[in-house]
Amino acid sequence: MRALVIIALGSALGGVARYWVSGLVAARIGETFPWGTLVVNVSGSALIGVLAAWADSARVGLPPEARQFLMVGVLGGYTTFSSFSLQTLRLLQDGDGWRA
């Protein structure tokens, strides 16, 4: 049960961060293409890779709870694939298959 709470709290923070970053990118670049989703997914995936390599380092010894919170919770909520899927579907429905 403790792991579930840790992951849920991290996911809530990651979801808020995704909303904020995606909105910031859209406001600066525009919404003709889902740039916010692209930036979030690329940056989040890179952070997951860096954190996984760092956490596996013998010198770090990141506790399992910290891994669950950061990698599964925060970064999992940040990079959720559902937004990408929804935006791809909307582009296809609007006849923008080449951008989808």
N, C-alpha and C positions, 0 to 999 in steps of 0.2 A: 504494500500500500504506500509505503514511503517513496518508493521509486516513482510510482504513478503521480504523486503530488509534485515531486521534483520536476518531472518531465512536463506536467501541466503548467507549472509556473514558468518554466523556461519557454514553453510554446507560446504562452500569452505574451511574453516579452518579445519573442521573435516575430509574432504576428503584428505587433504594434510597430516594430522596427521595419518590417516589410512595407506596411502601409505608409509610414513616414518617408522612407527612402524612395519608394515607387512614386509617391506624390511629388516629392522634391524633383526627381528626374523628369517627370512629365511636365512640371511647371517650367523647368529650365529649357528642355529640349522640344517639348510639344507632344501631342498625342496622336500624330499621324501613324505611328508605329508603337507597339508596346515596349518602348525603351526601358521604362521602369522595371518591368518584369524581367527583361533581359539582364539589366544591371544587377538586380537582386539575385537572380539565379546564378549568374556567373560569379559574383562576389561571394555569395553564400557557399557555393560548391568549392571555391578556392579556399575559403576559410575552414570548411570541413576537412579538406585535405591537409592543410597546414596544421590544424589542431590535432588531427589523427596522428600525423607523423611526430608532432611535438609530444603528444601524450604518451606515445609508445617509447619515447626516449627513456633509456635507463636512468638518466639523471633527474627526470621530472617526477615520475611516479604519481601521475594524476589519479586521485581516488575515483572509484567507479561512480560515485554519486556526482562528482564534478563532470565526468564524461557524459553521464546521462543528462544532466542539466544543460550543458553547453552544446553537445553534438546532437543529441536526440531532441531535446526541448527547444532551446533558443534557435539553433541553426536549422533544425527540422521545421520549426514554425516559420522561420524567415524564408526558407527556400521552398515552401510548399508548392507542389506541382499543379495544384488545382487551378490557380490563377492563370498559369501558362496555358493549360488545357482550355479553359473558358475563353481566353482571348483568341486562341487559335480557332476555336469553333466559331466565334463571332466574325473573325476575318473571313472564314470560309463561307459563312452565311451571307456576308455582305458582298461576296463575289471577288474578294481579294485573295485568291488562292496562292498567288505568287508570294505574297507577304506572309501568309500563314506558314 
